[in-house]
Each structure stands twice: as C-alpha cells, then as structure tokens.
Amino acid sequence: QVQLVESGGGSVQAGGSLRLSCTASGSIVRINAMGWYCQAPGKQRELVAVVTEGGSTNYGDSVKGRFTLSRDNAKTTVYLQMNSLKREDTAVYYCHAIVQVGDYTYSYWGQGTQVTVSS
C-alpha cells in the first residue's frame, strides 16, 4: 500500500557529509510523521530525526547540531543532511513513516541504506 524508497547512503571519511533521501508513495491520505532511524551492529535501532505532519522536528541526542532533516512541499520526501560525520555514525539507516491509509494508520519502514564512516 505504501512504499518508502531510500537513497544516498555510502562511504565517507570522518568529517565528511552525506545526504539521504526517502520518498513515500502509494495510497497515502496523510503522513503523520516521517524520518530516519539507524541501527549499528549489535545495537538497537535508534532515532536519528523525525518530522511531524505539523512540521515539528526531533533529533537524537548524538546527531544534534550535525544532522538536519528537511522535507519537500508535498511532505512525501524527507532529506537527511549529515555533516561532520563520525565513525560512530556508521550504521544502517532506515526511513520510517507513520501513514494514514484510508481510515487506519500504519507504520512503514524502508529497506535500509548503509552509511560507513572511516577515519
């Protein structure tokens, strides 16, 4: 019903930048929230950044001041600008959206994109 397509992962040296994109498509009535989570090997998935339908943005503590989440006017694509990357940012990054489809609300995940930061 809803697909999340991610792009932009890759490898970068510490201090560098990457930009991730995620586009939602399908039978969308409204996107209540959309953003990114990351999961490093052996660790739990954790919040990177999320934006609500109303435009409020929350960031994980470890990325505040370095990452910026934005979205397009249609509110179906989010962009994660990652600056001053550190080795500890290495993880699989997953796009996530809470989407109203018809009369119901569902949680969707993208397939994940690898971000590798080397020193």
Secondary structure, DSSP 8 states (H G I E B T S, - for coil): -EEEEEE--EEEETT--EEEEEEEEES-SEEEEEEEEEE-TTS--EEEEEEETTS-EEE-GGGTTTEEEEE-TTSSEEEEEE-S--GGG-EEEEEEEEEEETTEEEEEE---EEEEEE-
